[in-house]
């Protein structure tokens, strides 16, 4: 029973365009959501988070949107850069432990 | 602040051997977590410490696994009688515990275990 789902295994975008990564969850007890970026052979790097009491959080080129009624969140990266190429994980928490999706491989082409 | 560190980065062992991994969290963080990641999956929660107290263990953590955080600083994860199914990336994370809100977890580089 996967409580956090990232249905797109991969995404390819052109440099300078917008990247949109999507995530769905099933557990209505989740109240905090995070996005992590991971390069091969490294641990996940924290990017941005959002509390369930908000619907948007922005940090530089990264914006996370939360739609609680749809149990859906998305990460927007604008403008996308080749260095953004990595696996992006969506994670959710109801207490202190994180439940992760399987990740989406983002490739930003120059 | 040097971030979360983990040692060793890679470990190859034969089935049936015991292995131990170490995690050093960010110095002011009193919460420490262990996760395991297998190929094509996201990290999965294994266990969690608040200072030296182990507060939760996942059912993924069989009795062959044991974790300690003796002085509330570094932590060790030991796997006894390793099996090929234990091959994975073992990730450590740490966080603060300020206030009642969630505190973001910061991950180390992981230890990749290969059981032959």
Interface residues (C-beta under 8 A of the other chain):
Chain A: X4 X31 X32 X34 X36 X41 X42 X43 X44 X45 X46 X49 X51 X89 X91 X93 X96 X97 X98 X99 X100 X101 X102 X103
Chain B: X4 X6 X31 X33 X35 X40 X41 X42 X43 X44 X45 X48 X56 X91 X93 X95 X101 X102 X104 X105 X106 X107 X108 X109 X110 X112
